[in-house]
Amino acid sequence: MAHEIRTFGDPVLKSQAAPITDIDGRLVRLVDEMFDTLGTSNGGIALAAPQIGIQKQIFVWDLDEGREVIFNPVIAESDGEWVYDEGCLSIPGLYVEIVRPRRVLLRGLDIDGNEVEREADDLEARMYQHELDHLHGVLMFDRMSTEQRSEALAEYRRLSAPEPERRGFRRLPLR
């Protein structure tokens, strides 16, 4: 069963998610529902539990290697810097340049409760960092300069407006 994706302005997106203490059948069903939701999203590659209103430290992703989930993730190491366009299912239509580390080492638990590590760079590393931000109540707007945030919020309001006020989208450069 797919859930509604919460969008900017919903207070759940600005809250700290709780760690997972027990992986049981209900949690496995929630993971399946998160994948259902991701599958019905418009081009999303990952989804954090707070984006569907669940304050748990879980995120799922679906890349070329297949679908995966991680519980209680942490970035153990990071290196480099990469400026790249980033979008978010909870801030639909907006793409902005965000600075993030280029490489990360992600640690957490898999669906069986085993400790896992994932080394990633570029887009995969960015995705891990973006979803981890959701677990800590951090949105793309929080990663922007004051000037970039003002422009991005204005653009998001324009994109969220009913027709005819809305006219396509534009890429916002890093400032």
PyRosetta script that sets phi, psi and omega in degrees:
from pyrosetta import init, pose_from_sequence

init()
pose = pose_from_sequence("MAHEIRTFGDPVLKSQAAPITDIDGRLVRLVDEMFDTLGTSNGGIALAAPQIGIQKQIFVWDLDEGREVIFNPVIAESDGEWVYDEGCLSIPGLYVEIVRPRRVLLRGLDIDGNEVEREADDLEARMYQHELDHLHGVLMFDRMSTEQRSEALAEYRRLSAPEPERRGFRRLPLR")
pose.set_psi(1, 122.1)
pose.set_omega(1, 178.6)
pose.set_phi(2, -77.8)
pose.set_psi(2, 144.3)
pose.set_omega(2, 177.4)
pose.set_phi(3, -102.4)
pose.set_psi(3, 161.8)
pose.set_omega(3, 172.0)
pose.set_phi(4, -74.9)
pose.set_psi(4, 135.8)
pose.set_omega(4, 177.3)
pose.set_phi(5, -84.1)
pose.set_psi(5, 125.1)
pose.set_omega(5, 179.4)
pose.set_phi(6, -71.6)
pose.set_psi(6, 142.3)
pose.set_omega(6, -177.5)
pose.set_phi(7, -116.4)
pose.set_psi(7, 166.8)
pose.set_omega(7, -177.8)
pose.set_phi(8, -45.9)
pose.set_psi(8, 133.9)
pose.set_omega(8, -177.1)
pose.set_phi(9, 106.5)
pose.set_psi(9, -22.5)
pose.set_omega(9, 176.7)
pose.set_phi(10, -74.3)
pose.set_psi(10, 123.5)
pose.set_omega(10, -175.9)
pose.set_phi(11, -60.7)
pose.set_psi(11, -22.9)
pose.set_omega(11, 179.7)
pose.set_phi(12, -61.5)
pose.set_psi(12, -28.2)
pose.set_omega(12, -178.7)
pose.set_phi(13, -73.5)
pose.set_psi(13, -13.6)
pose.set_omega(13, -179.4)
pose.set_phi(14, -108.2)
pose.set_psi(14, 14.5)
pose.set_omega(14, -177.1)
pose.set_phi(15, -107.8)
pose.set_psi(15, 153.2)
pose.set_omega(15, 176.9)
pose.set_phi(16, -76.6)
pose.set_psi(16, 129.9)
pose.set_omega(16, 177.5)
pose.set_phi(17, -82.6)
pose.set_psi(17, 150.2)
pose.set_omega(17, -178.7)
pose.set_phi(18, -86.6)
pose.set_psi(18, 144.2)
pose.set_omega(18, 176.5)
pose.set_phi(19, -64.6)
pose.set_psi(19, 153.9)
pose.set_omega(19, 175.3)
pose.set_phi(20, -83.4)
pose.set_psi(20, 129.0)
pose.set_omega(20, 179.4)
pose.set_phi(21, -110.1)
pose.set_psi(21, -20.1)
pose.set_omega(21, -177.6)
pose.set_phi(22, -149.3)
pose.set_psi(22, 123.8)
pose.set_omega(22, 177.4)
pose.set_phi(23, -95.3)
pose.set_psi(23, 105.7)
pose.set_omega(23, -177.5)
pose.set_phi(24, -123.1)
pose.set_psi(24, -175.0)
pose.set_omega(24, -178.0)
pose.set_phi(25, -59.4)
pose.set_psi(25, -37.5)
pose.set_omega(25, 179.2)
pose.set_phi(26, -63.8)
pose.set_psi(26, -39.3)
pose.set_omega(26, -179.7)
pose.set_phi(27, -68.8)
pose.set_psi(27, -39.2)
pose.set_omega(27, 177.3)
pose.set_phi(28, -63.1)
pose.set_psi(28, -40.4)
pose.set_omega(28, 176.5)
pose.set_phi(29, -63.6)
pose.set_psi(29, -40.1)
pose.set_omega(29, 177.8)
pose.set_phi(30, -60.4)
pose.set_psi(30, -42.7)
pose.set_omega(30, 178.2)
pose.set_phi(31, -60.2)
pose.set_psi(31, -44.5)
pose.set_omega(31, 177.1)
pose.set_phi(32, -59.0)
pose.set_psi(32, -42.0)
pose.set_omega(32, 178.9)
pose.set_phi(33, -66.0)
pose.set_psi(33, -35.5)
pose.set_omega(33, 176.7)
pose.set_phi(34, -64.8)
pose.set_psi(34, -41.0)
pose.set_omega(34, 176.8)
pose.set_phi(35, -65.8)
pose.set_psi(35, -38.5)
pose.set_omega(35, 175.2)
pose.set_phi(36, -59.1)
pose.set_psi(36, -44.9)
pose.set_omega(36, -179.8)
pose.set_phi(37, -64.0)
pose.set_psi(37, -45.2)
pose.set_omega(37, 178.5)
pose.set_phi(38, -59.7)
pose.set_psi(38, -41.0)
pose.set_omega(38, -179.7)
pose.set_phi(39, -64.3)
pose.set_psi(39, -27.0)
pose.set_omega(39, 179.1)
pose.set_phi(40, -94.0)
pose.set_psi(40, -2.7)
pose.set_omega(40, 179.7)
pose.set_phi(41, -74.4)
pose.set_psi(41, 165.4)
pose.set_omega(41, -178.1)
pose.set_phi(42, -89.1)
pose.set_psi(42, 77.9)
pose.set_omega(42, 174.9)
pose.set_phi(43, 83.8)
pose.set_psi(43, 12.1)
pose.set_omega(43, 179.2)
pose.set_phi(44, -69.7)
pose.set_psi(44, 149.2)
pose.set_omega(44, 177.6)
pose.set_phi(45, -111.7)
pose.set_psi(45, -11.9)
pose.set_omega(45, -178.3)
pose.set_phi(46, -154.6)
pose.set_psi(46, 159.0)
pose.set_omega(46, -178.2)
pose.set_phi(47, -151.0)
pose.set_psi(47, 132.4)
pose.set_omega(47, 175.9)
pose.set_phi(48, -101.1)
pose.set_psi(48, 147.5)
pose.set_omega(48, -177.4)
pose.set_phi(49, -53.6)
pose.set_psi(49, -40.8)
pose.set_omega(49, 178.7)
pose.set_phi(50, -59.0)
pose.set_psi(50, -23.8)
pose.set_omega(50, 179.4)
pose.set_phi(51, -68.7)
pose.set_psi(51, -14.5)
pose.set_omega(51, 173.5)
pose.set_phi(52, -115.5)
pose.set_psi(52, 18.3)
pose.set_omega(52, 174.1)
pose.set_phi(53, 85.7)
pose.set_psi(53, 11.7)
pose.set_omega(53, -179.0)
pose.set_phi(54, -106.0)
pose.set_psi(54, 117.6)
pose.set_omega(54, -175.9)
pose.set_phi(55, -88.0)
pose.set_psi(55, 62.2)
pose.set_omega(55, 178.3)
pose.set_phi(56, -126.4)
pose.set_psi(56, 148.7)
pose.set_omega(56, -179.5)
pose.set_phi(57, -82.0)
pose.set_psi(57, 79.5)
pose.set_omega(57, 179.9)
pose.set_phi(58, -139.2)
pose.set_psi(58, 137.0)
pose.set_omega(58, 161.7)
pose.set_phi(59, -141.8)
pose.set_psi(59, 152.5)
pose.set_omega(59, -179.2)
pose.set_phi(60, -121.2)
pose.set_psi(60, 156.0)
pose.set_omega(60, 175.3)
pose.set_phi(61, -149.4)
pose.set_psi(61, 159.3)
pose.set_omega(61, -179.3)
pose.set_phi(62, -138.3)
pose.set_psi(62, 97.9)
pose.set_omega(62, 178.2)
pose.set_phi(63, -112.7)
pose.set_psi(63, -172.9)
pose.set_omega(63, -177.9)
pose.set_phi(64, -56.3)
pose.set_psi(64, -32.2)
pose.set_omega(64, -178.6)
pose.set_phi(65, -75.8)
pose.set_psi(65, -8.8)
pose.set_omega(65, 179.2)
pose.set_phi(66, 117.3)
pose.set_psi(66, -174.2)
pose.set_omega(66, -176.6)
pose.set_phi(67, -87.1)
pose.set_psi(67, 137.4)
pose.set_omega(67, 179.0)
pose.set_phi(68, -142.0)
pose.set_psi(68, 160.4)
pose.set_omega(68, 178.3)
pose.set_phi(69, -135.9)
pose.set_psi(69, 151.3)
pose.set_omega(69, 173.3)
pose.set_phi(70, -140.9)
pose.set_psi(70, 140.1)
pose.set_omega(70, 177.1)
pose.set_phi(71, -110.5)
pose.set_psi(71, 144.5)
pose.set_omega(71, 176.7)
pose.set_phi(72, 50.9)
pose.set_psi(72, 48.8)
pose.set_omega(72, -177.1)
pose.set_phi(73, -72.5)
pose.set_psi(73, 149.1)
pose.set_omega(73, 172.5)
pose.set_phi(74, -140.9)
pose.set_psi(74, 148.2)
pose.set_omega(74, 171.7)
pose.set_phi(75, -88.2)
pose.set_psi(75, 111.3)
pose.set_omega(75, -177.5)
pose.set_phi(76, -83.1)
pose.set_psi(76, -31.9)
pose.set_omega(76, 179.9)
pose.set_phi(77, -148.4)
pose.set_psi(77, 151.4)
pose.set_omega(77, 173.6)
pose.set_phi(78, -148.8)
pose.set_psi(78, 156.8)
pose.set_omega(78, -176.3)
pose.set_phi(79, -156.0)
pose.set_psi(79, 151.3)
pose.set_omega(79, 175.3)
pose.set_phi(80, 78.0)
pose.set_psi(80, -178.3)
pose.set_omega(80, 178.6)
pose.set_phi(81, -145.6)
pose.set_psi(81, 140.6)
pose.set_omega(81, -178.1)
pose.set_phi(82, -146.1)
pose.set_psi(82, 124.6)
pose.set_omega(82, 175.3)
pose.set_phi(83, -98.9)
pose.set_psi(83, 125.3)
pose.set_omega(83, -176.5)
pose.set_phi(84, -155.9)
pose.set_psi(84, 153.9)
pose.set_omega(84, 176.3)
pose.set_phi(85, -64.8)
pose.set_psi(85, 138.0)
pose.set_omega(85, -179.6)
pose.set_phi(86, -133.9)
pose.set_psi(86, 140.2)
pose.set_omega(86, 175.0)
pose.set_phi(87, -123.6)
pose.set_psi(87, 173.3)
pose.set_omega(87, -177.0)
pose.set_phi(88, -151.9)
pose.set_psi(88, 134.4)
pose.set_omega(88, 177.7)
pose.set_phi(89, -61.7)
pose.set_psi(89, -25.5)
pose.set_omega(89, 179.7)
pose.set_phi(90, -87.1)
pose.set_psi(90, -5.3)
pose.set_omega(90, 176.2)
pose.set_phi(91, -132.7)
pose.set_psi(91, 66.5)
pose.set_omega(91, -169.5)
pose.set_phi(92, -61.5)
pose.set_psi(92, 138.0)
pose.set_omega(92, 174.5)
pose.set_phi(93, 88.3)
pose.set_psi(93, -12.8)
pose.set_omega(93, -175.9)
pose.set_phi(94, -100.5)
pose.set_psi(94, 130.1)
pose.set_omega(94, 176.6)
pose.set_phi(95, -129.1)
pose.set_psi(95, 123.7)
pose.set_omega(95, -177.7)
pose.set_phi(96, -134.6)
pose.set_psi(96, 153.7)
pose.set_omega(96, 176.6)
pose.set_phi(97, -76.5)
pose.set_psi(97, 128.1)
pose.set_omega(97, 179.8)
pose.set_phi(98, -127.8)
pose.set_psi(98, 139.3)
pose.set_omega(98, 176.1)
pose.set_phi(99, -90.8)
pose.set_psi(99, 127.4)
pose.set_omega(99, 176.7)
pose.set_phi(100, -144.2)
pose.set_psi(100, 161.2)
pose.set_omega(100, 171.2)
pose.set_phi(101, -59.5)
pose.set_psi(101, 144.5)
pose.set_omega(101, -178.8)
pose.set_phi(102, -77.1)
pose.set_psi(102, -34.6)
pose.set_omega(102, -176.8)
pose.set_phi(103, -126.2)
pose.set_psi(103, 142.7)
pose.set_omega(103, 177.5)
pose.set_phi(104, -141.2)
pose.set_psi(104, 158.2)
pose.set_omega(104, 168.4)
pose.set_phi(105, -116.4)
pose.set_psi(105, 115.5)
pose.set_omega(105, -178.3)
pose.set_phi(106, -100.7)
pose.set_psi(106, 134.5)
pose.set_omega(106, 175.4)
pose.set_phi(107, -125.5)
pose.set_psi(107, 148.7)
pose.set_omega(107, 178.2)
pose.set_phi(108, 178.4)
pose.set_psi(108, -157.6)
pose.set_omega(108, 179.9)
pose.set_phi(109, -117.8)
pose.set_psi(109, 144.0)
pose.set_omega(109, 175.3)
pose.set_phi(110, -89.3)
pose.set_psi(110, -176.1)
pose.set_omega(110, -175.9)
pose.set_phi(111, -62.8)
pose.set_psi(111, -21.5)
pose.set_omega(111, 178.5)
pose.set_phi(112, -94.5)
pose.set_psi(112, 2.5)
pose.set_omega(112, 180.0)
pose.set_phi(113, 85.2)
pose.set_psi(113, 7.9)
pose.set_omega(113, 178.6)
pose.set_phi(114, -82.5)
pose.set_psi(114, 144.0)
pose.set_omega(114, 175.2)
pose.set_phi(115, -69.7)
pose.set_psi(115, 136.7)
pose.set_omega(115, 180.0)
pose.set_phi(116, -133.1)
pose.set_psi(116, 154.8)
pose.set_omega(116, 174.2)
pose.set_phi(117, -129.7)
pose.set_psi(117, 140.0)
pose.set_omega(117, 175.6)
pose.set_phi(118, -131.8)
pose.set_psi(118, 120.3)
pose.set_omega(118, 171.9)
pose.set_phi(119, -92.0)
pose.set_psi(119, 135.7)
pose.set_omega(119, -178.5)
pose.set_phi(120, -148.7)
pose.set_psi(120, 156.1)
pose.set_omega(120, 172.5)
pose.set_phi(121, -136.3)
pose.set_psi(121, 171.4)
pose.set_omega(121, 176.2)
pose.set_phi(122, 52.2)
pose.set_psi(122, -126.5)
pose.set_omega(122, -172.2)
pose.set_phi(123, -62.2)
pose.set_psi(123, -41.5)
pose.set_omega(123, -179.8)
pose.set_phi(124, -64.8)
pose.set_psi(124, -41.7)
pose.set_omega(124, 177.6)
pose.set_phi(125, -62.9)
pose.set_psi(125, -41.7)
pose.set_omega(125, 178.4)
pose.set_phi(126, -61.8)
pose.set_psi(126, -44.1)
pose.set_omega(126, -179.8)
pose.set_phi(127, -60.6)
pose.set_psi(127, -45.2)
pose.set_omega(127, 178.3)
pose.set_phi(128, -58.4)
pose.set_psi(128, -45.9)
pose.set_omega(128, -177.8)
pose.set_phi(129, -65.2)
pose.set_psi(129, -41.1)
pose.set_omega(129, 180.0)
pose.set_phi(130, -62.5)
pose.set_psi(130, -47.7)
pose.set_omega(130, -178.8)
pose.set_phi(131, -67.8)
pose.set_psi(131, -38.4)
pose.set_omega(131, 176.7)
pose.set_phi(132, -61.6)
pose.set_psi(132, -38.4)
pose.set_omega(132, 175.1)
pose.set_phi(133, -55.4)
pose.set_psi(133, -43.4)
pose.set_omega(133, 179.5)
pose.set_phi(134, -57.7)
pose.set_psi(134, -34.4)
pose.set_omega(134, -178.9)
pose.set_phi(135, -71.1)
pose.set_psi(135, -15.2)
pose.set_omega(135, -179.7)
pose.set_phi(136, -114.2)
pose.set_psi(136, 15.3)
pose.set_omega(136, 176.9)
pose.set_phi(137, 72.5)
pose.set_psi(137, 24.0)
pose.set_omega(137, -179.0)
pose.set_phi(138, -106.5)
pose.set_psi(138, 129.3)
pose.set_omega(138, 177.8)
pose.set_phi(139, -111.5)
pose.set_psi(139, 168.7)
pose.set_omega(139, 179.1)
pose.set_phi(140, -53.0)
pose.set_psi(140, -39.8)
pose.set_omega(140, -179.1)
pose.set_phi(141, -56.5)
pose.set_psi(141, -32.4)
pose.set_omega(141, -179.1)
pose.set_phi(142, -72.4)
pose.set_psi(142, -15.3)
pose.set_omega(142, -179.3)
pose.set_phi(143, -96.9)
pose.set_psi(143, 5.1)
pose.set_omega(143, -174.6)
pose.set_phi(144, -104.1)
pose.set_psi(144, 157.2)
pose.set_omega(144, 170.4)
pose.set_phi(145, -67.7)
pose.set_psi(145, 164.3)
pose.set_omega(145, -179.8)
pose.set_phi(146, -58.3)
pose.set_psi(146, -44.5)
pose.set_omega(146, -179.5)
pose.set_phi(147, -65.5)
pose.set_psi(147, -45.9)
pose.set_omega(147, 179.8)
pose.set_phi(148, -63.3)
pose.set_psi(148, -40.1)
pose.set_omega(148, 179.5)
pose.set_phi(149, -61.5)
pose.set_psi(149, -44.4)
pose.set_omega(149, 179.3)
pose.set_phi(150, -60.0)
pose.set_psi(150, -45.5)
pose.set_omega(150, 178.4)
pose.set_phi(151, -64.4)
pose.set_psi(151, -43.8)
pose.set_omega(151, -178.0)
pose.set_phi(152, -65.0)
pose.set_psi(152, -41.7)
pose.set_omega(152, 178.4)
pose.set_phi(153, -64.2)
pose.set_psi(153, -40.7)
pose.set_omega(153, 177.6)
pose.set_phi(154, -63.4)
pose.set_psi(154, -42.8)
pose.set_omega(154, 178.8)
pose.set_phi(155, -65.3)
pose.set_psi(155, -41.0)
pose.set_omega(155, 178.8)
pose.set_phi(156, -63.7)
pose.set_psi(156, -42.4)
pose.set_omega(156, 177.7)
pose.set_phi(157, -61.2)
pose.set_psi(157, -40.1)
pose.set_omega(157, 178.2)
pose.set_phi(158, -64.1)
pose.set_psi(158, -44.7)
pose.set_omega(158, 179.7)
pose.set_phi(159, -66.0)
pose.set_psi(159, -30.8)
pose.set_omega(159, -178.1)
pose.set_phi(160, -83.6)
pose.set_psi(160, -11.7)
pose.set_omega(160, -177.8)
pose.set_phi(161, -70.9)
pose.set_psi(161, 151.2)
pose.set_omega(161, 175.7)
pose.set_phi(162, -67.5)
pose.set_psi(162, 155.3)
pose.set_omega(162, 173.9)
pose.set_phi(163, -58.1)
pose.set_psi(163, 148.8)
pose.set_omega(163, 5.7)
pose.set_phi(164, -92.7)
pose.set_psi(164, 5.8)
pose.set_omega(164, -178.0)
pose.set_phi(165, -63.7)
pose.set_psi(165, -25.6)
pose.set_omega(165, -175.3)
pose.set_phi(166, -89.9)
pose.set_psi(166, 132.8)
pose.set_omega(166, -179.6)
pose.set_phi(167, -140.1)
pose.set_psi(167, 85.7)
pose.set_omega(167, 176.1)
pose.set_phi(168, 66.8)
pose.set_psi(168, -156.0)
pose.set_omega(168, 176.4)
pose.set_phi(169, -142.8)
pose.set_psi(169, 161.4)
pose.set_omega(169, 176.1)
pose.set_phi(170, -137.6)
pose.set_psi(170, 150.9)
pose.set_omega(170, -179.7)
pose.set_phi(171, -82.3)
pose.set_psi(171, 132.9)
pose.set_omega(171, 179.4)
pose.set_phi(172, -102.0)
pose.set_psi(172, 122.9)
pose.set_omega(172, -179.1)
pose.set_phi(173, -74.1)
pose.set_psi(173, 158.0)
pose.set_omega(173, 175.3)
pose.set_phi(174, -70.7)
pose.set_psi(174, 138.7)
pose.set_omega(174, 178.0)
pose.set_phi(175, -120.7)
pose.dump_pdb("model.pdb")
